[in-house]
Amino acid sequence: MTHQLDDVDHKIINCLVEDGRMSAQAIARQYNLSERTIRNRLARLLANKVISVNANINKRALGYVVTADIFCEVESRRVSEVAEQIAQLPEVGYVACSLGDQDISVQVYARSNQELYEIVEGKLAQIPGIIRTRTVVVPRIVKSVWEWQVPLGAKPEGE
């Protein structure tokens, strides 16, 4: 089911993207709205799974200073199976089935280039069905998924 967001919903979501611990009272004060309105809207957004509350881990602070995107070419009809196996690896932060040249897109975090090599050559290479991988080291992330905000005026498909 697709949900329509209004201006108040956008304001709540954008505040929480900036600071996930911001209180309903602080959001209400910032936009001159009632705290009750914010609490009700927030409850609805959570209940409808439009948003969720999560901790965003600072990987670099924990020593994971190498981020890499790995693109996998996989045997036909094994894409989902291989993607599920890759998703079980603890170093993997993102797995998606792709269209185009590569069948699976993966993002991994490592403490060093050597550890990245061991993940690619030692772990991924052992998964049956992977034909080849292409690894790209990501030295700088300009915007992450945690910073994405719903574009104003975005309407559900078909409207």
N, C-alpha and C positions, 0 to 999 in steps of 0.2 A: 504494500500500500504506500502511495506517495503522499507526503504531507506538504501543505502549503504553509510557508513561513511569512509572517508579516514583519513590519518594522520592529516591533517590540521583541519578537523572537530573535531577529538578527542582532539586536543590541545585546540581548542576554548571551547569545552564543559568542559574539565577538569579545565580550568582557571575559567570558570563561576561557576563550582561546588565549587571551593575554595573561590571565591569572585564574587557573582552575580552582583556586581556593577562595575566590572573591565571594563574599556573602551576598545573599539576596538584598540585605539592607544596603550594602555599598552600591550594588547595581541600581537599586531603586533611587538612591540619593543622586547618583551620577546622571540619571535621565529624568529626574523629577517625576517618578512614578511611585505608586504605592508598593510597599514591601509585599503585601498580600498578592498583588498582581504578579509580581516577579516570582514569588513562591509557587503560585498556581501554574504559571507558564513553565517554570522550570520542572515542576512535577510532570506536566504533560509531555514536555520534550523528552524527559527521561523514560516515562512509561511507554511512549511511542517509539523508543529507541532511535530517536533523531540524534540524540547525543548520549554519551556515556562519560563517566568520570574515571580517569585513569592516571597513573603516575607516568610521567615522561622521564625515562632514565637518561642521564648524561653519560653516554658511553665513554667519552674521553676522560671524564673524572675517574672512571673505574679502570683506566688503562687501555681501553679499546680505541687506539688511535688510528687504526687503518680501517677504512670503509671501502668496500668494493662491490661493484655490480657484476654479476656473473650471468651470462646468457647461455642457456643450454639448448643444444639440439638433441632431440629425443626420438627414439624409434616410434613409428606410427602406433597408435592405440595404446601407448604406455604413458602418455603425458600426465594424466591425472595420478596414476600410480606413482610415478617418479616424483611429481610435485609433492605428494603427501610424504614420501620418504625424505625429501630435502627439508620439508617443513619441520621435521623432527630433530634436525641438527641444532644444537644449542647456540651456535654462532650465527644462525640465520635469523634475520629480522623481518624479512619480507620474501614471499614467494607468490608469483602470479603466473598463470598460464597466459601465453601471449599469442598474437597473430602475427604472421610475417616470417622473417628469416629465422627467428629463434622461437622455440616452443615454450620455454620457461625462463622467466626473469627472476633473479634472486639477488638480495642484498645481504652481505655478510659483514660482520665486525670482527676484527682480530687485534691482538696486541702488538703484532709486528708483521713485516712482510713475510718472514719465515713462517709464521703461524698461518698467514693467508695461503701461502704455498701448500702447507700441509692440509689445509681444509680442501683446497681444490684438487690436489693430486692424491691425497690420502683418503679423504672422505667422499667427495663427489665422484671421483673416478671409480670408486668401488660400487656405486649404485648401478645395478643392471638397467640397461635401457638408454643410458646417456651415451650419445654418439660422440659429441665434442662439446667443449665449453670455450667461451671467450670471456676473459676477465678484464675489467676496467677498474683501476684504482681511482677512487673519488677523493681528491685532496681537499675539496672545499664544498660544503653544502650551503647553498644560498637560501633555500627555503625548504623546510621539511613538511611532511604530511601533517604534523602537529600544528603547523602555523596556517593551514588552509582555512579560509573562511568562505561561507556560502556567498556567492555573488548576489548583491542586491537586485531584486526584481527577477530572480531566477524562478521560473515556473515549472511545475511538473510536466513531463513529456505528455503531449497530446492536448495541451490546453492552449 
